[in-house]
Amino acid sequence: MSSIGGGTPIPTLKTGRAHPHPEPLSGSLFSAAELMPGDRHVVMLDQRLLPRIERYEIFSRVEQVADAISTMKVRGAPAIGIAAAYGLVLAAGFIEGSRERFLESMQTADKLLRRTRPTAVNLAWALDRMARTVARIAGEAPIQRVLALGAEARAIHSEDVAACRAMGALGAANVRDGATVLTHCNAGALATGGYGTALGVIRAARDAGKKIRVLSAETRPLLQGARLTAWELHKDGIQVETITDSMVASFMARGLIDQVIVGADRVARNGDVANKIGTYGVACLAQLHGIPFDVAAPWSTVDLACPSGADIPIEQRGEREVSHVSIGESEVQIMPDGVRAHNPSFDVTPFRLIRALYTERGTASPLTAETLARLAPSLP
Ligand SMILES: CSC[C@@H](O)[C@@H](O)C(=O)COP(=O)(O)O
């Protein structure tokens, strides 16, 4: 393992079940990633092990954070942006040298983080924002640099929680009392700074006094729906049941689903949405059965520089995630030796299939290039 700023890589410190952060910005009993007081350690819940093992790990080096993002200990578009920002804070803590040396090492750390996962634009968005702070504070003393980057990374984190709450309130208005809502993958507190995007809408509907039942599609191959969405909603006292991905059509045909709400990894300028593989199929089925299909995402997920879904890079992950099933720390092969597997991690849902996009800037409905552009920050 290479190391930014020199020195021997420090092994991951395994911690237990209790949240090691005294005041998590997630505002919840659990969080995807937090920067510890003192700005020298990042704590993450290892999401690959949930729900069987609830284990927080503490990292002190940017390489460990980059590895956690690519191996999906931390996952979900906003959460990986936040984790990457925290990774840069750790990198800065190892750089004692001049302005030039600092800028050079930070660029190396930025590159390492930037190549971890390609689809969620929140990663590049957070790193771009941190890069502006890096340029501004490069001439300051090492300790001041760490503090300034820590403050910026924490701002990215708390703004994301606020964005989730704002879009949650907008989306909740379109959730009927007594509705059964289908969601795919995990777009919850685990995937964000806290509260969640799609699950934020569900939480806000519940907080507004509505009775909501959630069907969580299991989301092969890594089972984010069965493992993570079920875990966090159940913990929160929200009624949740899991169905396999292959049951969605039949449940819709039998009138057992009232609406669909999902998150996003990237929203293109024309309104096309990249999200976890399987989302497109759910959207097609929703259209066929006349069921509203909504998306919730912060503005950091909107990529106006990307013309359409065809231009969104789709991450291809390893075959082993399909050929094997992981349970806690064990793994079982479910395919014969010698048979290849495909693993595109995301797909694109065309804007025409989407009733509404909820963001902290407002709602785009129907979702089109025009309704999206109306929410864009105006140029100075
Ligand atoms: C608020 S999270 C939105 C998306 O990032 C989520 O739906 C998703 O597709 C996550 O994919 P993952 O591969 O688990 O990182």
The ligand as a Gaussian input file, in Angstrom:
#p B3LYP/6-31G(d) Opt

LIG

0 1
 C      -28.501000       8.736000      -1.248000
 S      -27.670000       7.485000      -2.008000
 C      -28.190000       7.370000      -3.689000
 C      -27.452000       6.341000      -4.412000
 O      -26.069000       6.490000      -4.178000
 C      -27.899000       4.922000      -4.044000
 O      -29.225000       4.759000      -4.428000
 C      -27.008000       3.930000      -4.741000
 O      -27.218000       3.602000      -5.875000
 C      -25.818000       3.489000      -3.988000
 O      -25.018000       2.590000      -4.693000
 P      -23.785000       1.949000      -3.960000
 O      -23.143000       1.098000      -5.007000
 O      -24.307000       1.177000      -2.795000
 O      -22.865000       3.083000      -3.547000

